[in-house]
Amino acid sequence: MEASAGYLHTVGLQSDSTVAAVGLNKHGQCDVIGWSGIVAVAAGSYHTIGLKSDGTVIAAGWNKHGQCNVSGWRDIVAVAAGCAHTLGLQSDGTVVAVGDNEYGQCDVSEWRGIQLPGRY
């Protein structure tokens, strides 16, 4: 099981691979009913990200900066959410990012060899 805290919402990965969400739902960030096959979750300020067991990613919530534009992602092994951006770690150690890039927070296209904790 896993939990993640957004600005005013909280999401949790349940033992049956579904997601629970509570808190402010002004932008639909808690609209996770029906999500299944989820292996990891991440909460941004007003968006929620779910990593599916097949390596694809699903999103709900505020998409003003494109932070929920993850439908084309494949081979993802981990996800993270910032205030208004989303990151995905691909199985080859590269990273993809979408969303607000005002301060360069999505400039990860040159990253290589990124690993999950405990995998050396």
C-alpha positions as CSV (number, residue, x, y, z in Angstrom):
1,M,0.0,0.0,0.0
2,E,1.1,3.6,-0.6
3,A,-0.2,7.1,0.0
4,S,0.6,10.5,-1.5
5,A,-0.4,14.0,-0.4
6,G,-1.3,16.7,-2.7
7,Y,-2.1,20.3,-1.8
8,L,-5.5,19.7,-0.3
9,H,-6.1,16.1,-1.2
10,T,-4.7,12.7,-0.3
11,V,-4.7,9.5,-2.4
12,G,-4.0,6.0,-1.3
13,L,-3.3,2.8,-3.2
14,Q,-5.4,0.0,-1.8
15,S,-4.5,-3.7,-1.5
16,D,-6.8,-4.6,-4.4
17,S,-4.9,-2.2,-6.8
18,T,-7.7,0.4,-6.7
19,V,-7.2,4.0,-5.5
20,A,-9.0,5.9,-2.7
21,A,-9.0,9.7,-2.6
22,V,-10.2,12.3,0.0
23,G,-10.1,16.1,0.3
24,L,-10.7,19.0,-2.0
25,N,-12.0,17.8,-5.4
26,K,-12.5,21.2,-7.0
27,H,-10.6,20.2,-10.1
28,G,-11.5,16.5,-10.2
29,Q,-8.3,15.3,-8.5
30,C,-10.2,12.9,-6.4
31,D,-12.1,11.3,-9.3
32,V,-10.3,8.0,-9.1
33,I,-13.4,5.7,-8.8
34,G,-13.0,3.0,-11.4
35,W,-9.2,3.1,-11.5
36,S,-7.9,-0.5,-11.3
37,G,-4.6,-2.3,-11.9
38,I,-2.8,0.5,-10.2
39,V,0.7,-0.2,-8.7
40,A,1.7,3.3,-7.6
41,V,0.1,6.8,-7.1
42,A,1.4,10.3,-6.9
43,A,-0.5,13.5,-6.0
44,G,0.4,17.0,-7.3
45,S,-1.2,20.2,-6.1
46,Y,-4.5,19.6,-7.9
47,H,-3.9,16.4,-9.9
48,T,-3.5,12.7,-9.2
49,I,-1.4,10.2,-11.2
50,G,-1.8,6.4,-11.2
51,L,0.8,4.0,-12.6
52,K,-0.9,0.9,-14.0
53,S,0.6,-2.6,-13.9
54,D,1.1,-2.6,-17.7
55,G,3.4,0.4,-17.5
56,T,0.8,3.0,-18.7
57,V,-0.2,6.0,-16.7
58,I,-3.6,7.5,-15.9
59,A,-4.4,11.0,-14.5
60,A,-7.2,13.0,-13.0
61,G,-7.6,16.6,-12.0
62,W,-6.4,20.1,-13.1
63,N,-4.6,20.1,-16.4
64,K,-4.0,23.8,-17.0
65,H,-0.3,23.2,-17.7
66,G,-0.6,19.8,-19.4
67,Q,0.4,17.9,-16.2
68,C,-2.2,15.2,-16.9
69,N,-1.1,14.6,-20.5
70,V,0.3,11.1,-19.8
71,S,-2.0,8.9,-21.9
72,G,0.8,8.2,-24.4
73,W,3.4,7.1,-21.8
74,R,4.6,3.5,-22.0
75,D,7.1,1.3,-20.1
76,I,6.8,3.5,-17.0
77,V,8.1,2.0,-13.7
78,A,7.6,4.9,-11.3
79,V,5.7,8.2,-11.2
80,A,6.1,11.5,-9.3
81,A,4.0,14.6,-9.2
82,G,5.0,18.2,-8.5
83,C,2.8,21.2,-8.1
84,A,1.8,21.4,-11.7
85,H,4.1,18.8,-13.5
86,T,4.4,15.1,-13.7
87,L,7.4,12.8,-14.1
88,G,7.6,9.2,-15.3
89,L,10.6,6.9,-15.0
90,Q,10.9,4.6,-17.9
91,S,12.2,1.0,-17.7
92,D,15.4,2.1,-19.6
93,G,16.3,4.7,-17.0
94,T,15.2,7.7,-18.9
95,V,12.6,10.2,-17.6
96,V,9.6,11.8,-19.3
97,A,7.9,14.9,-18.0
98,V,4.8,17.0,-18.7
99,G,3.3,20.2,-17.3
100,D,4.5,23.5,-16.1
101,N,8.2,24.1,-17.0
102,E,8.5,27.7,-15.9
103,Y,11.6,27.0,-13.9
104,G,13.0,24.1,-16.0
105,Q,11.4,21.4,-13.8
106,C,10.5,19.3,-16.9
107,D,13.9,19.6,-18.5
108,V,14.8,15.9,-18.0
109,S,15.1,14.7,-21.6
110,E,18.9,14.2,-21.2
111,W,18.7,12.2,-18.0
112,R,20.0,8.6,-18.3
113,G,20.6,5.8,-15.9
114,I,18.0,6.9,-13.3
115,Q,17.2,4.1,-10.9
116,L,14.5,3.2,-8.4
117,P,15.7,3.2,-4.8
118,G,17.3,-0.1,-3.8
119,R,18.0,-1.1,-7.4
120,Y,21.8,-0.7,-8.0
